[in-house]
Amino acid sequence: MSDDDEDSEPAVELGEGASVEGVPIAQVSARLMWGIEKSDIRRREGDTVVRTPDGGTQLAEILDDIDRTYFDRRQSFESAVRDVVGTGPVPTED
């Protein structure tokens, strides 16, 4: 078996279950450079729908509920988002 054959198969087999709306907040924060102002995050990623326990939510809506204007680290941003949306299971689309 060649390396090409191994690369064509997924590392993890994906199920056929219901999909989840939005992307993980970690995926959004990985696309940004830190430190960054909240207004820059809104401009660059505000339309992005992120996964929350209440379903997919636009990041701009979440940012409206965050009092901070500057994030020095990725962790501080993700923590602020979790403080607004909470943690828990993410619902799937039927």
PyMOL Python script that loads the backbone (N, CA, C, O; Angstrom):
from pymol import cmd

cmd.read_pdbstr("""\
ATOM      1  N   MET A   1       0.848  -1.175   0.000  1.00  0.00           N
ATOM      2  CA  MET A   1       0.000   0.000   0.000  1.00  0.00           C
ATOM      3  C   MET A   1       0.891   1.235   0.000  1.00  0.00           C
ATOM      4  O   MET A   1       1.805   1.333   0.819  1.00  0.00           O
ATOM      5  N   SER A   2       0.644   2.163  -0.891  1.00  0.00           N
ATOM      6  CA  SER A   2       1.471   3.352  -1.002  1.00  0.00           C
ATOM      7  C   SER A   2       0.949   4.452  -0.086  1.00  0.00           C
ATOM      8  O   SER A   2      -0.152   4.358   0.456  1.00  0.00           O
ATOM      9  N   ASP A   3       1.761   5.500   0.076  1.00  0.00           N
ATOM     10  CA  ASP A   3       1.348   6.639   0.908  1.00  0.00           C
ATOM     11  C   ASP A   3       0.130   7.335   0.334  1.00  0.00           C
ATOM     12  O   ASP A   3      -0.699   7.853   1.083  1.00  0.00           O
ATOM     13  N   ASP A   4       0.007   7.356  -1.000  1.00  0.00           N
ATOM     14  CA  ASP A   4      -1.138   8.003  -1.640  1.00  0.00           C
ATOM     15  C   ASP A   4      -2.444   7.322  -1.253  1.00  0.00           C
ATOM     16  O   ASP A   4      -3.457   7.986  -1.035  1.00  0.00           O
ATOM     17  N   ASP A   5      -2.417   5.986  -1.169  1.00  0.00           N
ATOM     18  CA  ASP A   5      -3.616   5.250  -0.795  1.00  0.00           C
ATOM     19  C   ASP A   5      -4.022   5.572   0.643  1.00  0.00           C
ATOM     20  O   ASP A   5      -5.209   5.703   0.940  1.00  0.00           O
ATOM     21  N   GLU A   6      -3.050   5.697   1.521  1.00  0.00           N
ATOM     22  CA  GLU A   6      -3.349   6.009   2.916  1.00  0.00           C
ATOM     23  C   GLU A   6      -3.913   7.411   3.064  1.00  0.00           C
ATOM     24  O   GLU A   6      -4.793   7.633   3.895  1.00  0.00           O
ATOM     25  N   ASP A   7      -3.425   8.365   2.274  1.00  0.00           N
ATOM     26  CA  ASP A   7      -3.887   9.748   2.364  1.00  0.00           C
ATOM     27  C   ASP A   7      -5.301   9.922   1.836  1.00  0.00           C
ATOM     28  O   ASP A   7      -5.987  10.864   2.236  1.00  0.00           O
ATOM     29  N   SER A   8      -5.756   9.049   0.955  1.00  0.00           N
ATOM     30  CA  SER A   8      -7.075   9.207   0.359  1.00  0.00           C
ATOM     31  C   SER A   8      -8.183   8.765   1.307  1.00  0.00           C
ATOM     32  O   SER A   8      -9.344   9.107   1.085  1.00  0.00           O
ATOM     33  N   GLU A   9      -7.858   8.018   2.355  1.00  0.00           N
ATOM     34  CA  GLU A   9      -8.841   7.592   3.326  1.00  0.00           C
ATOM     35  C   GLU A   9      -8.813   8.530   4.529  1.00  0.00           C
ATOM     36  O   GLU A   9      -7.741   8.952   4.962  1.00  0.00           O
ATOM     37  N   PRO A  10     -10.004   8.863   5.077  1.00  0.00           N
ATOM     38  CA  PRO A  10     -10.012   9.745   6.244  1.00  0.00           C
ATOM     39  C   PRO A  10      -9.370   9.074   7.446  1.00  0.00           C
ATOM     40  O   PRO A  10      -9.460   7.858   7.610  1.00  0.00           O
ATOM     41  N   ALA A  11      -8.720   9.876   8.289  1.00  0.00           N
ATOM     42  CA  ALA A  11      -8.097   9.356   9.502  1.00  0.00           C
ATOM     43  C   ALA A  11      -9.152   8.859  10.479  1.00  0.00           C
ATOM     44  O   ALA A  11      -8.917   7.911  11.228  1.00  0.00           O
ATOM     45  N   VAL A  12     -10.314   9.502  10.467  1.00  0.00           N
ATOM     46  CA  VAL A  12     -11.427   9.109  11.314  1.00  0.00           C
ATOM     47  C   VAL A  12     -12.630   8.928  10.412  1.00  0.00           C
ATOM     48  O   VAL A  12     -12.939   9.795   9.595  1.00  0.00           O
ATOM     49  N   GLU A  13     -13.298   7.821  10.557  1.00  0.00           N
ATOM     50  CA  GLU A  13     -14.469   7.573   9.735  1.00  0.00           C
ATOM     51  C   GLU A  13     -15.608   8.462  10.216  1.00  0.00           C
ATOM     52  O   GLU A  13     -15.909   8.512  11.408  1.00  0.00           O
ATOM     53  N   LEU A  14     -16.236   9.158   9.279  1.00  0.00           N
ATOM     54  CA  LEU A  14     -17.321  10.072   9.627  1.00  0.00           C
ATOM     55  C   LEU A  14     -18.647   9.331   9.582  1.00  0.00           C
ATOM     56  O   LEU A  14     -18.878   8.493   8.711  1.00  0.00           O
ATOM     57  N   GLY A  15     -19.505   9.649  10.525  1.00  0.00           N
ATOM     58  CA  GLY A  15     -20.812   9.013  10.591  1.00  0.00           C
ATOM     59  C   GLY A  15     -21.790   9.652   9.643  1.00  0.00           C
ATOM     60  O   GLY A  15     -21.485  10.645   8.982  1.00  0.00           O
ATOM     61  N   GLU A  16     -22.959   9.077   9.585  1.00  0.00           N
ATOM     62  CA  GLU A  16     -24.005   9.567   8.695  1.00  0.00           C
ATOM     63  C   GLU A  16     -25.099  10.265   9.488  1.00  0.00           C
ATOM     64  O   GLU A  16     -26.198  10.467   8.970  1.00  0.00           O
ATOM     65  N   GLY A  17     -24.823  10.636  10.724  1.00  0.00           N
ATOM     66  CA  GLY A  17     -25.819  11.261  11.590  1.00  0.00           C
ATOM     67  C   GLY A  17     -26.131  12.688  11.178  1.00  0.00           C
ATOM     68  O   GLY A  17     -25.646  13.194  10.166  1.00  0.00           O
ATOM     69  N   ALA A  18     -26.948  13.310  11.990  1.00  0.00           N
ATOM     70  CA  ALA A  18     -27.357  14.688  11.740  1.00  0.00           C
ATOM     71  C   ALA A  18     -26.158  15.622  11.835  1.00  0.00           C
ATOM     72  O   ALA A  18     -25.226  15.369  12.597  1.00  0.00           O
ATOM     73  N   SER A  19     -26.185  16.701  11.059  1.00  0.00           N
ATOM     74  CA  SER A  19     -25.078  17.651  11.065  1.00  0.00           C
ATOM     75  C   SER A  19     -25.255  18.654  12.208  1.00  0.00           C
ATOM     76  O   SER A  19     -26.328  18.763  12.802  1.00  0.00           O
ATOM     77  N   VAL A  20     -24.183  19.375  12.496  1.00  0.00           N
ATOM     78  CA  VAL A  20     -24.178  20.381  13.542  1.00  0.00           C
ATOM     79  C   VAL A  20     -23.993  21.737  12.865  1.00  0.00           C
ATOM     80  O   VAL A  20     -23.113  21.903  12.020  1.00  0.00           O
ATOM     81  N   GLU A  21     -24.829  22.704  13.243  1.00  0.00           N
ATOM     82  CA  GLU A  21     -24.750  24.027  12.629  1.00  0.00           C
ATOM     83  C   GLU A  21     -23.592  24.821  13.214  1.00  0.00           C
ATOM     84  O   GLU A  21     -23.421  24.876  14.432  1.00  0.00           O
ATOM     85  N   GLY A  22     -22.798  25.436  12.344  1.00  0.00           N
ATOM     86  CA  GLY A  22     -21.723  26.310  12.771  1.00  0.00           C
ATOM     87  C   GLY A  22     -20.389  25.605  12.885  1.00  0.00           C
ATOM     88  O   GLY A  22     -20.267  24.404  12.643  1.00  0.00           O
ATOM     89  N   VAL A  23     -19.380  26.399  13.265  1.00  0.00           N
ATOM     90  CA  VAL A  23     -18.015  25.887  13.427  1.00  0.00           C
ATOM     91  C   VAL A  23     -17.602  26.064  14.884  1.00  0.00           C
ATOM     92  O   VAL A  23     -18.140  26.928  15.576  1.00  0.00           O
ATOM     93  N   PRO A  24     -16.662  25.265  15.352  1.00  0.00           N
ATOM     94  CA  PRO A  24     -16.180  25.443  16.728  1.00  0.00           C
ATOM     95  C   PRO A  24     -15.499  26.800  16.900  1.00  0.00           C
ATOM     96  O   PRO A  24     -14.846  27.292  15.980  1.00  0.00           O
ATOM     97  N   ILE A  25     -15.653  27.394  18.067  1.00  0.00           N
ATOM     98  CA  ILE A  25     -15.030  28.698  18.321  1.00  0.00           C
ATOM     99  C   ILE A  25     -13.516  28.606  18.189  1.00  0.00           C
ATOM    100  O   ILE A  25     -12.870  29.583  17.809  1.00  0.00           O
ATOM    101  N   ALA A  26     -12.943  27.450  18.497  1.00  0.00           N
ATOM    102  CA  ALA A  26     -11.492  27.267  18.356  1.00  0.00           C
ATOM    103  C   ALA A  26     -11.051  27.405  16.900  1.00  0.00           C
ATOM    104  O   ALA A  26      -9.941  27.863  16.630  1.00  0.00           O
ATOM    105  N   GLN A  27     -11.906  27.014  15.971  1.00  0.00           N
ATOM    106  CA  GLN A  27     -11.574  27.152  14.554  1.00  0.00           C
ATOM    107  C   GLN A  27     -11.529  28.627  14.161  1.00  0.00           C
ATOM    108  O   GLN A  27     -10.666  29.046  13.389  1.00  0.00           O
ATOM    109  N   VAL A  28     -12.452  29.397  14.692  1.00  0.00           N
ATOM    110  CA  VAL A  28     -12.458  30.838  14.412  1.00  0.00           C
ATOM    111  C   VAL A  28     -11.227  31.495  15.023  1.00  0.00           C
ATOM    112  O   VAL A  28     -10.541  32.269  14.356  1.00  0.00           O
ATOM    113  N   SER A  29     -10.945  31.192  16.283  1.00  0.00           N
ATOM    114  CA  SER A  29      -9.825  31.845  16.958  1.00  0.00           C
ATOM    115  C   SER A  29      -8.485  31.454  16.345  1.00  0.00           C
ATOM    116  O   SER A  29      -7.522  32.215  16.438  1.00  0.00           O
ATOM    117  N   ALA A  30      -8.410  30.286  15.723  1.00  0.00           N
ATOM    118  CA  ALA A  30      -7.161  29.859  15.079  1.00  0.00           C
ATOM    119  C   ALA A  30      -6.855  30.697  13.839  1.00  0.00           C
ATOM    120  O   ALA A  30      -5.703  30.768  13.411  1.00  0.00           O
ATOM    121  N   ARG A  31      -7.872  31.330  13.261  1.00  0.00           N
ATOM    122  CA  ARG A  31      -7.670  32.148  12.059  1.00  0.00           C
ATOM    123  C   ARG A  31      -7.237  33.573  12.385  1.00  0.00           C
ATOM    124  O   ARG A  31      -6.918  34.343  11.480  1.00  0.00           O
ATOM    125  N   LEU A  32      -7.223  33.928  13.656  1.00  0.00           N
ATOM    126  CA  LEU A  32      -6.918  35.300  14.061  1.00  0.00           C
ATOM    127  C   LEU A  32      -5.522  35.394  14.659  1.00  0.00           C
ATOM    128  O   LEU A  32      -4.963  34.400  15.126  1.00  0.00           O
ATOM    129  N   MET A  33      -4.966  36.604  14.639  1.00  0.00           N
ATOM    130  CA  MET A  33      -3.668  36.885  15.275  1.00  0.00           C
ATOM    131  C   MET A  33      -3.945  37.607  16.590  1.00  0.00           C
ATOM    132  O   MET A  33      -4.849  38.439  16.671  1.00  0.00           O
ATOM    133  N   TRP A  34      -3.174  37.288  17.605  1.00  0.00           N
ATOM    134  CA  TRP A  34      -3.410  37.826  18.948  1.00  0.00           C
ATOM    135  C   TRP A  34      -2.289  38.737  19.354  1.00  0.00           C
ATOM    136  O   TRP A  34      -1.134  38.414  19.074  1.00  0.00           O
ATOM    137  N   GLY A  35      -2.553  39.885  20.014  1.00  0.00           N
ATOM    138  CA  GLY A  35      -3.723  40.552  20.479  1.00  0.00           C
ATOM    139  C   GLY A  35      -4.470  41.224  19.334  1.00  0.00           C
ATOM    140  O   GLY A  35      -3.918  41.631  18.312  1.00  0.00           O
ATOM    141  N   ILE A  36      -5.762  41.305  19.590  1.00  0.00           N
ATOM    142  CA  ILE A  36      -6.666  41.852  18.588  1.00  0.00           C
ATOM    143  C   ILE A  36      -7.834  42.542  19.280  1.00  0.00           C
ATOM    144  O   ILE A  36      -8.259  42.133  20.361  1.00  0.00           O
ATOM    145  N   GLU A  37      -8.345  43.586  18.650  1.00  0.00           N
ATOM    146  CA  GLU A  37      -9.491  44.310  19.180  1.00  0.00           C
ATOM    147  C   GLU A  37     -10.781  43.607  18.766  1.00  0.00           C
ATOM    148  O   GLU A  37     -10.850  42.956  17.724  1.00  0.00           O
ATOM    149  N   LYS A  38     -11.790  43.757  19.606  1.00  0.00           N
ATOM    150  CA  LYS A  38     -13.086  43.143  19.329  1.00  0.00           C
ATOM    151  C   LYS A  38     -13.646  43.634  17.995  1.00  0.00           C
ATOM    152  O   LYS A  38     -14.264  42.862  17.263  1.00  0.00           O
ATOM    153  N   SER A  39     -13.435  44.905  17.676  1.00  0.00           N
ATOM    154  CA  SER A  39     -13.940  45.446  16.416  1.00  0.00           C
ATOM    155  C   SER A  39     -13.294  44.762  15.205  1.00  0.00           C
ATOM    156  O   SER A  39     -13.949  44.568  14.181  1.00  0.00           O
ATOM    157  N   ASP A  40     -12.018  44.398  15.320  1.00  0.00           N
ATOM    158  CA  ASP A  40     -11.349  43.672  14.234  1.00  0.00           C
ATOM    159  C   ASP A  40     -11.900  42.262  14.089  1.00  0.00           C
ATOM    160  O   ASP A  40     -12.056  41.763  12.974  1.00  0.00           O
ATOM    161  N   ILE A  41     -12.195  41.616  15.219  1.00  0.00           N
ATOM    162  CA  ILE A  41     -12.796  40.281  15.156  1.00  0.00           C
ATOM    163  C   ILE A  41     -14.158  40.369  14.482  1.00  0.00           C
ATOM    164  O   ILE A  41     -14.486  39.544  13.630  1.00  0.00           O
ATOM    165  N   ARG A  42     -14.945  41.360  14.858  1.00  0.00           N
ATOM    166  CA  ARG A  42     -16.272  41.547  14.259  1.00  0.00           C
ATOM    167  C   ARG A  42     -16.163  41.783  12.749  1.00  0.00           C
ATOM    168  O   ARG A  42     -16.935  41.221  11.972  1.00  0.00           O
ATOM    169  N   ARG A  43     -15.212  42.606  12.344  1.00  0.00           N
ATOM    170  CA  ARG A  43     -15.043  42.905  10.920  1.00  0.00           C
ATOM    171  C   ARG A  43     -14.636  41.664  10.136  1.00  0.00           C
ATOM    172  O   ARG A  43     -15.145  41.423   9.041  1.00  0.00           O
ATOM    173  N   ARG A  44     -13.722  40.877  10.692  1.00  0.00           N
ATOM    174  CA  ARG A  44     -13.175  39.724   9.970  1.00  0.00           C
ATOM    175  C   ARG A  44     -14.049  38.478  10.082  1.00  0.00           C
ATOM    176  O   ARG A  44     -14.185  37.736   9.109  1.00  0.00           O
ATOM    177  N   GLU A  45     -14.643  38.235  11.250  1.00  0.00           N
ATOM    178  CA  GLU A  45     -15.334  36.969  11.492  1.00  0.00           C
ATOM    179  C   GLU A  45     -16.770  37.123  12.003  1.00  0.00           C
ATOM    180  O   GLU A  45     -17.399  36.132  12.374  1.00  0.00           O
ATOM    181  N   GLY A  46     -17.290  38.340  12.027  1.00  0.00           N
ATOM    182  CA  GLY A  46     -18.615  38.576  12.599  1.00  0.00           C
ATOM    183  C   GLY A  46     -19.739  37.789  11.967  1.00  0.00           C
ATOM    184  O   GLY A  46     -20.701  37.440  12.652  1.00  0.00           O
ATOM    185  N   ASP A  47     -19.650  37.497  10.679  1.00  0.00           N
ATOM    186  CA  ASP A  47     -20.695  36.742   9.986  1.00  0.00           C
ATOM    187  C   ASP A  47     -20.582  35.233  10.197  1.00  0.00           C
ATOM    188  O   ASP A  47     -21.481  34.488   9.806  1.00  0.00           O
ATOM    189  N   THR A  48     -19.513  34.784  10.798  1.00  0.00           N
ATOM    190  CA  THR A  48     -19.299  33.356  11.003  1.00  0.00           C
ATOM    191  C   THR A  48     -20.286  32.822  12.035  1.00  0.00           C
ATOM    192  O   THR A  48     -20.478  33.418  13.095  1.00  0.00           O
ATOM    193  N   VAL A  49     -20.904  31.697  11.711  1.00  0.00           N
ATOM    194  CA  VAL A  49     -21.818  31.027  12.638  1.00  0.00           C
ATOM    195  C   VAL A  49     -21.003  30.026  13.439  1.00  0.00           C
ATOM    196  O   VAL A  49     -20.340  29.154  12.876  1.00  0.00           O
ATOM    197  N   VAL A  50     -21.060  30.161  14.767  1.00  0.00           N
ATOM    198  CA  VAL A  50     -20.312  29.266  15.650  1.00  0.00           C
ATOM    199  C   VAL A  50     -21.273  28.345  16.388  1.00  0.00           C
ATOM    200  O   VAL A  50     -22.450  28.659  16.568  1.00  0.00           O
ATOM    201  N   ARG A  51     -20.746  27.203  16.811  1.00  0.00           N
ATOM    202  CA  ARG A  51     -21.531  26.222  17.552  1.00  0.00           C
ATOM    203  C   ARG A  51     -21.710  26.673  18.990  1.00  0.00           C
ATOM    204  O   ARG A  51     -20.754  27.079  19.651  1.00  0.00           O
ATOM    205  N   THR A  52     -22.943  26.598  19.468  1.00  0.00           N
ATOM    206  CA  THR A  52     -23.230  26.896  20.868  1.00  0.00           C
ATOM    207  C   THR A  52     -24.230  25.869  21.382  1.00  0.00           C
ATOM    208  O   THR A  52     -24.865  25.180  20.583  1.00  0.00           O
ATOM    209  N   PRO A  53     -24.381  25.751  22.694  1.00  0.00           N
ATOM    210  CA  PRO A  53     -25.387  24.829  23.239  1.00  0.00           C
ATOM    211  C   PRO A  53     -26.812  25.193  22.812  1.00  0.00           C
ATOM    212  O   PRO A  53     -27.703  24.346  22.872  1.00  0.00           O
ATOM    213  N   ASP A  54     -27.038  26.434  22.383  1.00  0.00           N
ATOM    214  CA  ASP A  54     -28.361  26.864  21.929  1.00  0.00           C
ATOM    215  C   ASP A  54     -28.503  26.782  20.413  1.00  0.00           C
ATOM    216  O   ASP A  54     -29.498  27.253  19.864  1.00  0.00           O
ATOM    217  N   GLY A  55     -27.529  26.195  19.731  1.00  0.00           N
ATOM    218  CA  GLY A  55     -27.546  26.116  18.271  1.00  0.00           C
ATOM    219  C   GLY A  55     -26.564  27.103  17.681  1.00  0.00           C
ATOM    220  O   GLY A  55     -25.894  27.836  18.408  1.00  0.00           O
ATOM    221  N   GLY A  56     -26.479  27.123  16.357  1.00  0.00           N
ATOM    222  CA  GLY A  56     -25.554  28.027  15.678  1.00  0.00           C
ATOM    223  C   GLY A  56     -25.920  29.482  15.926  1.00  0.00           C
ATOM    224  O   GLY A  56     -27.092  29.854  15.867  1.00  0.00           O
ATOM    225  N   THR A  57     -24.917  30.301  16.202  1.00  0.00           N
ATOM    226  CA  THR A  57     -25.123  31.727  16.478  1.00  0.00           C
ATOM    227  C   THR A  57     -24.028  32.523  15.786  1.00  0.00           C
ATOM    228  O   THR A  57     -22.858  32.142  15.811  1.00  0.00           O
ATOM    229  N   GLN A  58     -24.423  33.643  15.162  1.00  0.00           N
ATOM    230  CA  GLN A  58     -23.420  34.505  14.521  1.00  0.00           C
ATOM    231  C   GLN A  58     -22.498  35.069  15.588  1.00  0.00           C
ATOM    232  O   GLN A  58     -22.942  35.489  16.657  1.00  0.00           O
ATOM    233  N   LEU A  59     -21.208  35.070  15.282  1.00  0.00           N
ATOM    234  CA  LEU A  59     -20.223  35.575  16.227  1.00  0.00           C
ATOM    235  C   LEU A  59     -20.497  37.033  16.591  1.00  0.00           C
ATOM    236  O   LEU A  59     -20.255  37.431  17.731  1.00  0.00           O
ATOM    237  N   ALA A  60     -20.990  37.830  15.662  1.00  0.00           N
ATOM    238  CA  ALA A  60     -21.292  39.238  15.943  1.00  0.00           C
ATOM    239  C   ALA A  60     -22.293  39.367  17.098  1.00  0.00           C
ATOM    240  O   ALA A  60     -22.172  40.273  17.924  1.00  0.00           O
ATOM    241  N   GLU A  61     -23.272  38.472  17.157  1.00  0.00           N
ATOM    242  CA  GLU A  61     -24.260  38.504  18.237  1.00  0.00           C
ATOM    243  C   GLU A  61     -23.608  38.192  19.575  1.00  0.00           C
ATOM    244  O   GLU A  61     -23.934  38.804  20.592  1.00  0.00           O
ATOM    245  N   ILE A  62     -22.690  37.243  19.568  1.00  0.00           N
ATOM    246  CA  ILE A  62     -21.984  36.878  20.797  1.00  0.00           C
ATOM    247  C   ILE A  62     -21.101  38.032  21.251  1.00  0.00           C
ATOM    248  O   ILE A  62     -21.040  38.344  22.440  1.00  0.00           O
ATOM    249  N   LEU A  63     -20.416  38.667  20.300  1.00  0.00           N
ATOM    250  CA  LEU A  63     -19.533  39.794  20.634  1.00  0.00           C
ATOM    251  C   LEU A  63     -20.303  40.949  21.255  1.00  0.00           C
ATOM    252  O   LEU A  63     -19.752  41.689  22.070  1.00  0.00           O
ATOM    253  N   ASP A  64     -21.574  41.114  20.882  1.00  0.00           N
ATOM    254  CA  ASP A  64     -22.397  42.177  21.462  1.00  0.00           C
ATOM    255  C   ASP A  64     -22.517  42.039  22.976  1.00  0.00           C
ATOM    256  O   ASP A  64     -22.671  43.036  23.682  1.00  0.00           O
ATOM    257  N   ASP A  65     -22.447  40.807  23.475  1.00  0.00           N
ATOM    258  CA  ASP A  65     -22.613  40.551  24.902  1.00  0.00           C
ATOM    259  C   ASP A  65     -21.291  40.489  25.665  1.00  0.00           C
ATOM    260  O   ASP A  65     -21.284  40.206  26.863  1.00  0.00           O
ATOM    261  N   ILE A  66     -20.186  40.746  24.992  1.00  0.00           N
ATOM    262  CA  ILE A  66     -18.871  40.733  25.638  1.00  0.00           C
ATOM    263  C   ILE A  66     -18.440  42.167  25.891  1.00  0.00           C
ATOM    264  O   ILE A  66     -18.414  42.984  24.970  1.00  0.00           O
ATOM    265  N   ASP A  67     -18.098  42.479  27.148  1.00  0.00           N
ATOM    266  CA  ASP A  67     -17.727  43.841  27.531  1.00  0.00           C
ATOM    267  C   ASP A  67     -16.307  44.220  27.136  1.00  0.00           C
ATOM    268  O   ASP A  67     -16.010  45.406  26.994  1.00  0.00           O
ATOM    269  N   ARG A  68     -15.438  43.259  26.959  1.00  0.00           N
ATOM    270  CA  ARG A  68     -14.032  43.543  26.641  1.00  0.00           C
ATOM    271  C   ARG A  68     -13.907  44.124  25.230  1.00  0.00           C
ATOM    272  O   ARG A  68     -14.691  43.798  24.339  1.00  0.00           O
ATOM    273  N   THR A  69     -12.919  44.978  25.050  1.00  0.00           N
ATOM    274  CA  THR A  69     -12.672  45.558  23.730  1.00  0.00           C
ATOM    275  C   THR A  69     -11.379  45.050  23.105  1.00  0.00           C
ATOM    276  O   THR A  69     -11.117  45.304  21.929  1.00  0.00           O
ATOM    277  N   TYR A  70     -10.568  44.333  23.886  1.00  0.00           N
ATOM    278  CA  TYR A  70      -9.268  43.848  23.406  1.00  0.00           C
ATOM    279  C   TYR A  70      -8.989  42.472  24.005  1.00  0.00           C
ATOM    280  O   TYR A  70      -9.254  42.227  25.182  1.00  0.00           O
ATOM    281  N   PHE A  71      -8.453  41.586  23.183  1.00  0.00           N
ATOM    282  CA  PHE A  71      -8.091  40.239  23.618  1.00  0.00           C
ATOM    283  C   PHE A  71      -6.608  40.043  23.373  1.00  0.00           C
ATOM    284  O   PHE A  71      -6.145  40.087  22.234  1.00  0.00           O
ATOM    285  N   ASP A  72      -5.867  39.829  24.447  1.00  0.00           N
ATOM    286  CA  ASP A  72      -4.421  39.682  24.325  1.00  0.00           C
ATOM    287  C   ASP A  72      -4.017  38.275  23.892  1.00  0.00           C
ATOM    288  O   ASP A  72      -2.962  38.084  23.288  1.00  0.00           O
ATOM    289  N   ARG A  73      -4.859  37.296  24.203  1.00  0.00           N
ATOM    290  CA  ARG A  73      -4.532  35.908  23.872  1.00  0.00           C
ATOM    291  C   ARG A  73      -5.771  35.184  23.352  1.00  0.00           C
ATOM    292  O   ARG A  73      -6.907  35.571  23.627  1.00  0.00           O
ATOM    293  N   ARG A  74      -5.520  34.150  22.614  1.00  0.00           N
ATOM    294  CA  ARG A  74      -6.597  33.303  22.092  1.00  0.00           C
ATOM    295  C   ARG A  74      -7.455  32.763  23.241  1.00  0.00           C
ATOM    296  O   ARG A  74      -8.682  32.730  23.144  1.00  0.00           O
ATOM    297  N   GLN A  75      -6.809  32.347  24.312  1.00  0.00           N
ATOM    298  CA  GLN A  75      -7.521  31.760  25.437  1.00  0.00           C
ATOM    299  C   GLN A  75      -8.484  32.760  26.082  1.00  0.00           C
ATOM    300  O   GLN A  75      -9.578  32.381  26.501  1.00  0.00           O
ATOM    301  N   SER A  76      -8.088  34.022  26.165  1.00  0.00           N
ATOM    302  CA  SER A  76      -8.970  35.021  26.772  1.00  0.00           C
ATOM    303  C   SER A  76     -10.200  35.265  25.897  1.00  0.00           C
ATOM    304  O   SER A  76     -11.291  35.499  26.415  1.00  0.00           O
ATOM    305  N   PHE A  77     -10.030  35.210  24.584  1.00  0.00           N
ATOM    306  CA  PHE A  77     -11.160  35.348  23.665  1.00  0.00           C
ATOM    307  C   PHE A  77     -12.109  34.163  23.808  1.00  0.00           C
ATOM    308  O   PHE A  77     -13.315  34.346  23.971  1.00  0.00           O
ATOM    309  N   GLU A  78     -11.566  32.956  23.747  1.00  0.00           N
ATOM    310  CA  GLU A  78     -12.414  31.770  23.833  1.00  0.00           C
ATOM    311  C   GLU A  78     -13.133  31.706  25.182  1.00  0.00           C
ATOM    312  O   GLU A  78     -14.291  31.293  25.243  1.00  0.00           O
ATOM    313  N   SER A  79     -12.471  32.102  26.242  1.00  0.00           N
ATOM    314  CA  SER A  79     -13.089  32.124  27.562  1.00  0.00           C
ATOM    315  C   SER A  79     -14.244  33.126  27.611  1.00  0.00           C
ATOM    316  O   SER A  79     -15.300  32.832  28.171  1.00  0.00           O
ATOM    317  N   ALA A  80     -14.044  34.298  27.030  1.00  0.00           N
ATOM    318  CA  ALA A  80     -15.100  35.319  27.000  1.00  0.00           C
ATOM    319  C   ALA A  80     -16.306  34.825  26.206  1.00  0.00           C
ATOM    320  O   ALA A  80     -17.447  35.073  26.596  1.00  0.00           O
ATOM    321  N   VAL A  81     -16.066  34.134  25.106  1.00  0.00           N
ATOM    322  CA  VAL A  81     -17.168  33.586  24.307  1.00  0.00           C
ATOM    323  C   VAL A  81     -17.913  32.530  25.115  1.00  0.00           C
ATOM    324  O   VAL A  81     -19.144  32.528  25.140  1.00  0.00           O
ATOM    325  N   ARG A  82     -17.188  31.639  25.771  1.00  0.00           N
ATOM    326  CA  ARG A  82     -17.836  30.597  26.580  1.00  0.00           C
ATOM    327  C   ARG A  82     -18.632  31.194  27.742  1.00  0.00           C
ATOM    328  O   ARG A  82     -19.667  30.650  28.128  1.00  0.00           O
ATOM    329  N   ASP A  83     -18.154  32.306  28.298  1.00  0.00           N
ATOM    330  CA  ASP A  83     -18.898  32.970  29.368  1.00  0.00           C
ATOM    331  C   ASP A  83     -20.263  33.439  28.872  1.00  0.00           C
ATOM    332  O   ASP A  83     -21.224  33.466  29.640  1.00  0.00           O
ATOM    333  N   VAL A  84     -20.354  33.806  27.604  1.00  0.00           N
ATOM    334  CA  VAL A  84     -21.618  34.281  27.027  1.00  0.00           C
ATOM    335  C   VAL A  84     -22.506  33.112  26.608  1.00  0.00           C
ATOM    336  O   VAL A  84     -23.690  33.085  26.944  1.00  0.00           O
ATOM    337  N   VAL A  85     -21.950  32.153  25.885  1.00  0.00           N
ATOM    338  CA  VAL A  85     -22.780  31.081  25.301  1.00  0.00           C
ATOM    339  C   VAL A  85     -22.909  29.868  26.204  1.00  0.00           C
ATOM    340  O   VAL A  85     -23.813  29.053  26.016  1.00  0.00           O
ATOM    341  N   GLY A  86     -22.029  29.734  27.172  1.00  0.00           N
ATOM    342  CA  GLY A  86     -22.059  28.568  28.043  1.00  0.00           C
ATOM    343  C   GLY A  86     -21.333  27.388  27.430  1.00  0.00           C
ATOM    344  O   GLY A  86     -20.745  27.486  26.353  1.00  0.00           O
ATOM    345  N   THR A  87     -21.388  26.280  28.132  1.00  0.00           N
ATOM    346  CA  THR A  87     -20.787  25.048  27.645  1.00  0.00           C
ATOM    347  C   THR A  87     -21.821  23.945  27.744  1.00  0.00           C
ATOM    348  O   THR A  87     -22.781  24.041  28.509  1.00  0.00           O
ATOM    349  N   GLY A  88     -21.622  22.922  26.979  1.00  0.00           N
ATOM    350  CA  GLY A  88     -22.543  21.799  27.018  1.00  0.00           C
ATOM    351  C   GLY A  88     -22.686  21.196  25.647  1.00  0.00           C
ATOM    352  O   GLY A  88     -22.006  21.604  24.706  1.00  0.00           O
ATOM    353  N   PRO A  89     -23.573  20.220  25.527  1.00  0.00           N
ATOM    354  CA  PRO A  89     -23.756  19.559  24.238  1.00  0.00           C
ATOM    355  C   PRO A  89     -24.296  20.523  23.188  1.00  0.00           C
ATOM    356  O   PRO A  89     -25.087  21.419  23.482  1.00  0.00           O
ATOM    357  N   VAL A  90     -23.848  20.312  21.971  1.00  0.00           N
ATOM    358  CA  VAL A  90     -24.283  21.136  20.842  1.00  0.00           C
ATOM    359  C   VAL A  90     -25.366  20.367  20.107  1.00  0.00           C
ATOM    360  O   VAL A  90     -25.152  19.215  19.727  1.00  0.00           O
ATOM    361  N   PRO A  91     -26.531  20.984  19.899  1.00  0.00           N
ATOM    362  CA  PRO A  91     -27.619  20.265  19.229  1.00  0.00           C
ATOM    363  C   PRO A  91     -27.297  20.000  17.757  1.00  0.00           C
ATOM    364  O   PRO A  91     -26.566  20.754  17.115  1.00  0.00           O
ATOM    365  N   THR A  92     -27.856  18.921  17.252  1.00  0.00           N
ATOM    366  CA  THR A  92     -27.690  18.578  15.837  1.00  0.00           C
ATOM    367  C   THR A  92     -28.903  19.015  15.059  1.00  0.00           C
ATOM    368  O   THR A  92     -29.980  19.209  15.623  1.00  0.00           O
ATOM    369  N   GLU A  93     -28.730  19.169  13.762  1.00  0.00           N
ATOM    370  CA  GLU A  93     -29.843  19.513  12.883  1.00  0.00           C
ATOM    371  C   GLU A  93     -30.573  18.230  12.518  1.00  0.00           C
ATOM    372  O   GLU A  93     -29.947  17.207  12.239  1.00  0.00           O
ATOM    373  N   ASP A  94     -31.892  18.290  12.521  1.00  0.00           N
ATOM    374  CA  ASP A  94     -32.689  17.104  12.153  1.00  0.00           C
ATOM    375  C   ASP A  94     -32.924  17.033  10.681  1.00  0.00           C
ATOM    376  O   ASP A  94     -33.574  16.103  10.204  1.00  0.00           O
TER     377      ASP A  94
END
""", "prot")
cmd.dss("prot")
cmd.show_as("cartoon", "prot")
cmd.util.cbc("prot")
cmd.orient("prot")
